[in-house]
C-alpha cells in the first residue's frame, strides 16, 4: 500500500516514529510537508496530503499534529477525502470498514507512540465493508457533491400531532 504521511510542527516526533514503523513493513511511504518543529500552519500542510489522497496518488494518508482535530476538519474540505481523528484501534478499523476513511489524523499530545503504531496498523489493515455501510457512504458522497438526496427532508409536526415514523412502541 502507498501511504502518504505528513505532520505539522507538533507532530514531527510521532511522524518519525510512524514512518520508521511503516518502513519496516511492505508499505511505500510518501512524505509530504516540512520536517521541522518550527511553527507552521497545518491547513496548508494537510492540503498537500489531502489532494494526493483525493487524486489517488496515495492509497491512504496519515497526518500527525498536536491533537488531530484541526487537520481532520481541514482535510474534510477536500472532495473525495474522508478524514477522522482516531484515538484507539477499534475506531481506526471501524472508520475504514464503515466510512471508508482514507486520511487518518493522530494527536501526538493525546496518544503515545506505541498506541499510535497500533492504531496505524489497525487503520491500514482494515477493509471497506459493503451492505448498509455502502448506502451510508453514498449518502455522504451526495452531501459532499450536493447531488442526489442524502436524506429525507424532515416534516414539521404541529403541536399535538404525532409522527408515524417516530411513534413510540407500545
Rosetta silent file (secondary structure, phi, psi, omega in degrees, C-alpha in Angstrom):
SEQUENCE: XXXXXXXXXXXXXXXXXXXXXXXXXXXXXXXXXXXXXXXXXXXXXXXXXXXXXXXXXXXXXXXXXXXXXXXXXXXXXXXXXXXXXXXXXXXXXXXXXXXXXXXXXXXXXXXXXXXXXXXXXXXXXXXXXXXXXXXXXXXXXXXXXXXXXXXXXXXXXXXXXXXXXXXXXX
SCORE:     score description
SCORE:     0.000 S_00000001
   1 L     0.000  141.347  178.829    0.000    0.000    0.000 S_00000001
   2 E   -96.028  116.178 -173.391    1.233    3.506   -0.804 S_00000001
   3 E  -113.206  123.553  172.534    0.906    5.696    2.309 S_00000001
   4 E   -87.481  137.734 -179.506    1.177    9.479    2.359 S_00000001
   5 E  -136.873  138.087 -179.807    2.391   10.899    5.667 S_00000001
   6 E  -150.048  162.680  177.962    2.662   14.474    6.882 S_00000001
   7 E  -154.998  153.950  169.129    2.895   16.452   10.095 S_00000001
   8 L   -93.047 -170.464 -176.926    2.906   19.965   11.386 S_00000001
   9 H   -59.300  -29.683 -175.946    5.392   21.230   13.976 S_00000001
  10 H   -86.380   -2.656 -177.748    3.545   19.477   16.833 S_00000001
  11 H  -122.785   11.134 -174.294    3.593   16.023   15.227 S_00000001
  12 H   -64.330  -40.566  179.952    7.141   15.653   13.932 S_00000001
  13 H   -63.743  -45.018 -179.460    8.350   13.194   16.610 S_00000001
  14 H   -68.250  -35.563  176.731    5.347   10.922   16.084 S_00000001
  15 H   -60.312  -43.932  179.637    5.706   11.235   12.297 S_00000001
  16 H   -62.594  -42.396 -179.859    9.306    9.999   12.527 S_00000001
  17 H   -66.197  -43.625 -179.622    8.259    7.037   14.699 S_00000001
  18 H   -67.934  -40.706  178.290    5.337    6.088   12.444 S_00000001
  19 H   -59.956  -46.219  178.181    7.473    6.455    9.305 S_00000001
  20 H   -61.716  -42.742  178.720   10.103    4.133   10.763 S_00000001
  21 H   -60.715  -43.581 -178.636    7.388    1.679   11.823 S_00000001
  22 H   -72.148  -32.567  179.032    5.864    1.659    8.319 S_00000001
  23 H   -65.410  -25.595  178.023    9.220    1.297    6.583 S_00000001
  24 L   -74.458  -11.831  177.762    9.660   -1.992    8.477 S_00000001
  25 L  -100.564 -168.686 -178.319    6.543   -3.243    6.657 S_00000001
  26 L   -92.224    9.656 -178.307    5.910   -3.634    2.949 S_00000001
  27 L   -77.523  148.399  172.022    4.277   -0.207    2.590 S_00000001
  28 E   -93.556  129.302 -176.901    5.649    2.520    0.355 S_00000001
  29 E  -104.551  130.585  176.849    5.946    5.803    2.258 S_00000001
  30 E  -120.762  107.894 -178.931    5.429    9.171    0.553 S_00000001
  31 E   -79.936  146.430  177.137    6.312   12.126    2.817 S_00000001
  32 E  -130.496  148.530  172.766    4.539   15.489    2.491 S_00000001
  33 L    79.297  179.064 -177.062    5.267   18.867    4.029 S_00000001
  34 L   -73.197  160.604  175.832    8.139   20.221    6.073 S_00000001
  35 L  -120.862   67.476 -177.030   10.155   18.219    8.567 S_00000001
  36 L  -144.069  154.666  176.359   10.683   20.892   11.172 S_00000001
  37 L   -96.309    7.888  174.959    9.409   21.804   14.610 S_00000001
  38 L   -68.067  145.361 -178.212    9.282   25.495   13.649 S_00000001
  39 L   -55.254  132.933  179.356    5.796   26.941   13.946 S_00000001
  40 L  -145.803 -178.612 -176.297    3.768   26.318   10.798 S_00000001
  41 L  -116.006  112.522 -175.864    0.129   26.143    9.657 S_00000001
  42 H   -59.852  -32.782 -179.404   -1.461   22.690    9.429 S_00000001
  43 H   -59.394  -35.880 -179.493   -4.177   23.648    6.882 S_00000001
  44 H   -71.546  -34.809 -178.941   -1.505   24.317    4.263 S_00000001
  45 H   -76.629  -46.339 -177.685    0.339   21.079    5.014 S_00000001
  46 H   -65.823  -25.950  177.847   -2.688   18.798    5.269 S_00000001
  47 H   -62.746  -39.221  177.910   -3.944   20.188    1.959 S_00000001
  48 H   -59.121  -46.370 -179.976   -0.905   18.696    0.191 S_00000001
  49 H   -68.448  -45.134 -178.682   -1.677   15.282    1.668 S_00000001
  50 H   -61.838  -41.024  177.957   -5.449   15.539    1.160 S_00000001
  51 H   -62.387  -40.327  178.883   -5.005   16.486   -2.504 S_00000001
  52 H   -65.486  -39.287  177.355   -2.743   13.456   -3.028 S_00000001
  53 H   -64.581  -47.764 -177.927   -5.326   11.180   -1.373 S_00000001
  54 H   -62.145  -37.675  179.709   -8.172   12.654   -3.460 S_00000001
  55 H   -76.011  -16.540 -176.732   -6.191   12.258   -6.710 S_00000001
  56 L    86.625   13.247  177.452   -5.295    8.673   -5.855 S_00000001
  57 L   -67.072  -28.823  174.394   -1.553    9.391   -5.773 S_00000001
  58 L  -128.714  153.883 -179.643   -1.503    7.549   -2.422 S_00000001
  59 L   -75.600  -41.014  178.550   -3.863    4.843   -1.177 S_00000001
  60 E  -147.183  159.319  179.709   -4.284    6.329    2.306 S_00000001
  61 E  -122.693  154.637  175.781   -2.957    9.262    4.277 S_00000001
  62 E  -135.762  127.602  177.847   -1.777    9.825    7.840 S_00000001
  63 E  -122.719  132.130 -179.021   -1.387   13.273    9.404 S_00000001
  64 E  -114.950  135.864  176.781    0.247   13.888   12.780 S_00000001
  65 E  -154.274 -159.688 -179.919   -0.130   17.016   14.884 S_00000001
  66 L   -69.765  -48.393 -176.509   -0.862   18.003   18.467 S_00000001
  67 L  -119.083  -25.982 -175.096   -4.493   16.852   18.660 S_00000001
  68 L    90.044  -14.533 -171.831   -5.509   15.622   15.190 S_00000001
  69 H   -72.136  -56.689 -177.511   -8.663   17.730   15.265 S_00000001
  70 H   -57.719  -47.634  179.123   -7.842   20.746   13.080 S_00000001
  71 H   -62.429  -33.179  177.036   -6.232   18.761   10.269 S_00000001
  72 H   -65.194  -43.118  178.201   -9.219   16.383   10.121 S_00000001
  73 H   -61.922  -48.051 -178.663  -11.571   19.350    9.740 S_00000001
  74 H   -63.362  -44.724 -178.431   -9.332   20.936    7.094 S_00000001
  75 H   -62.908  -35.105 -179.174   -8.798   17.672    5.171 S_00000001
  76 L   -69.694   -5.453  174.349  -12.537   17.009    5.038 S_00000001
  77 L   -80.949  -11.282 -179.745  -12.935   20.179    2.942 S_00000001
  78 L   -90.420  118.052  178.378  -11.247   18.338    0.067 S_00000001
  79 L   -55.775  133.980 -179.985  -13.770   16.446   -2.093 S_00000001
  80 L    93.999   -8.090  179.012  -13.027   12.723   -2.034 S_00000001
  81 L  -103.389  134.176  174.864  -11.294   12.829    1.346 S_00000001
  82 L  -125.697   98.920 -176.156  -12.836   11.249    4.418 S_00000001
  83 E  -103.231  148.723  177.557  -10.637   12.118    7.385 S_00000001
  84 E  -144.662  141.379  170.694  -11.073   11.081   11.008 S_00000001
  85 E   -83.435  127.256 -176.864   -9.339   11.771   14.292 S_00000001
  86 L  -128.663  138.972 -178.505   -8.734    8.398   15.903 S_00000001
  87 L  -127.596    8.998  176.123   -7.525    7.575   19.414 S_00000001
  88 L  -156.954  163.336 -175.170   -7.937    3.778   19.579 S_00000001
  89 H   -65.863  -40.213 -178.374   -7.608    0.675   17.387 S_00000001
  90 H   -59.919  -46.681  180.000  -11.336   -0.108   17.250 S_00000001
  91 H   -64.035  -34.460  178.215  -12.159    3.344   15.881 S_00000001
  92 H   -62.853  -47.769  178.513   -9.360    3.031   13.328 S_00000001
  93 H   -63.938  -48.915 -176.981  -10.797   -0.241   11.976 S_00000001
  94 H   -61.018  -38.429 -177.830  -14.402    0.947   12.155 S_00000001
  95 H   -63.625  -33.510  177.133  -13.626    4.217   10.375 S_00000001
  96 H   -80.206  -49.494 -175.607  -12.317    2.306    7.356 S_00000001
  97 H   -59.942  -41.321 -174.176  -14.825   -0.577    7.421 S_00000001
  98 H   -96.930  -39.997 -171.868  -17.915    1.612    7.733 S_00000001
  99 H  -108.562  -10.860 -176.302  -16.988    5.065    6.409 S_00000001
 100 L    60.910   44.440  176.289  -14.018    4.279    4.112 S_00000001
 101 L   -59.747  131.077 -179.082  -11.839    6.827    5.897 S_00000001
 102 L  -118.864    2.958  175.341   -8.814    7.458    3.704 S_00000001
 103 E  -142.538  115.763 -177.603   -6.963   10.015    5.827 S_00000001
 104 E   -98.923  134.456  173.919   -6.196    9.333    9.479 S_00000001
 105 E  -118.460  137.506 -178.627   -5.212   12.103   11.877 S_00000001
 106 E  -129.044  145.930  179.450   -3.464   11.439   15.176 S_00000001
 107 E  -103.886  115.381  179.527   -2.536   13.751   18.051 S_00000001
 108 L   -61.614  -30.143 -179.888    0.985   13.451   19.409 S_00000001
 109 L   -82.442   -6.183 -174.670   -0.125   15.256   22.588 S_00000001
 110 L  -106.798  -41.329 -177.204   -3.040   12.841   23.038 S_00000001
 111 L  -123.369  155.647  178.144   -1.668    9.345   22.395 S_00000001
 112 L   -85.262  171.615 -176.861    1.693    7.704   22.902 S_00000001
 113 H   -62.353  -44.257 -178.124    3.960    6.220   20.278 S_00000001
 114 H   -62.822  -46.066  178.220    3.078    2.583   20.981 S_00000001
 115 H   -64.364  -40.740  179.439   -0.660    3.219   20.752 S_00000001
 116 H   -58.712  -42.300  178.494   -0.167    5.304   17.612 S_00000001
 117 H   -63.562  -41.228  178.240    1.606    2.396   15.912 S_00000001
 118 H   -65.155  -39.396  178.350   -1.238    0.023   16.872 S_00000001
 119 H   -64.476  -45.845  179.512   -3.813    2.485   15.561 S_00000001
 120 H   -60.940  -42.773  178.236   -1.949    2.865   12.261 S_00000001
 121 H   -61.625  -41.865  178.924   -1.722   -0.936   11.905 S_00000001
 122 H   -65.166  -42.748  179.351   -5.480   -1.271   12.534 S_00000001
 123 H   -61.220  -47.517 -176.858   -6.229    1.538   10.041 S_00000001
 124 H   -76.307  -23.369  179.602   -4.054    0.060    7.306 S_00000001
 125 H   -86.743  -11.980 -177.733   -5.230   -3.499    7.944 S_00000001
 126 L   -80.138  149.689  177.817   -8.938   -2.675    7.746 S_00000001
 127 L  -123.506  145.582 -178.909  -11.001   -3.218    4.617 S_00000001
 128 L   -64.333  134.869  177.540  -14.128   -1.393    3.480 S_00000001
 129 L  -101.548  155.300  179.289  -17.376   -3.304    4.119 S_00000001
 130 L   -95.757 -145.630  178.253  -20.475   -3.277    1.940 S_00000001
 131 L    68.006 -139.426 -177.092  -24.151   -3.579    2.800 S_00000001
 132 H   -60.321  -25.645  179.884  -25.759   -0.804    4.804 S_00000001
 133 H   -68.113  -36.460  177.757  -22.370    0.892    5.084 S_00000001
 134 H   -64.603  -41.729  177.739  -22.216    1.381    1.313 S_00000001
 135 H   -57.792  -44.190 -178.704  -25.644    3.027    1.364 S_00000001
 136 H   -69.604  -38.038  176.858  -24.423    5.438    4.040 S_00000001
 137 H   -63.407  -37.825  176.517  -21.175    6.171    2.204 S_00000001
 138 H   -63.969  -36.406  176.891  -23.240    7.033   -0.864 S_00000001
 139 H   -65.918  -38.588  176.697  -25.268    9.427    1.281 S_00000001
 140 H   -64.257  -43.128  178.331  -22.035   11.047    2.464 S_00000001
 141 H   -62.169  -38.075  177.998  -20.861   11.397   -1.149 S_00000001
 142 H   -64.407  -39.288  176.249  -24.204   13.010   -2.032 S_00000001
 143 H   -63.616  -42.241 -178.235  -23.713   15.521    0.784 S_00000001
 144 H   -62.598  -44.404 -176.581  -20.193   16.219   -0.427 S_00000001
 145 H   -93.447  -10.017 -177.523  -21.215   16.862   -4.016 S_00000001
 146 L    58.247   34.274  173.639  -24.695   18.190   -3.167 S_00000001
 147 L  -115.069  152.588 -179.855  -26.187   15.906   -5.798 S_00000001
 148 L    70.286 -173.641 -179.739  -28.982   13.495   -5.162 S_00000001
 149 L  -112.563  116.340 -179.606  -30.823   13.281   -1.880 S_00000001
 150 L   -79.579  -25.764 -178.843  -28.730   12.452    1.128 S_00000001
 151 L  -159.700  164.134  175.342  -31.727   12.249    3.422 S_00000001
 152 L   -71.487  138.860  174.411  -35.440   12.759    3.583 S_00000001
 153 L   -68.486  132.366 -179.325  -36.498   16.311    4.245 S_00000001
 154 L   -69.852  142.952  175.815  -37.984   16.384    7.730 S_00000001
 155 L   -92.915  134.280  176.301  -41.692   17.112    8.003 S_00000001
 156 L   -76.042  135.184 -179.003  -42.659   19.678   10.536 S_00000001
 157 L  -110.394  126.965  179.579  -45.124   18.300   13.039 S_00000001
 158 L   -74.358  152.798  178.720  -47.635   20.640   14.604 S_00000001
 159 L   -52.472  131.176  179.356  -48.112   20.624   18.332 S_00000001
 160 L    93.862  -17.884  178.009  -50.378   17.766   19.328 S_00000001
 161 L   -87.252  158.779  177.766  -49.726   15.734   16.166 S_00000001
 162 L  -118.195  142.986  176.039  -47.721   12.518   16.168 S_00000001
 163 L   -84.317  130.498  176.440  -45.180   11.419   13.636 S_00000001
 164 L   -65.306  -35.415 -177.189  -45.875    7.966   12.194 S_00000001
 165 L   -67.411  -35.536 -175.276  -42.167    7.487   11.720 S_00000001
 166 L  -113.138   29.280  179.175  -41.270    8.174   15.329 S_00000001
 167 L   -68.940  130.404 -179.940  -44.310    6.721   17.055 S_00000001
 168 L   -64.312  144.903  177.435  -43.280    5.091   20.346 S_00000001
 169 L   -69.543  146.554  179.037  -43.609    1.326   20.553 S_00000001
 170 L  -113.139    0.000    0.000  -46.447    0.040   22.748 S_00000001
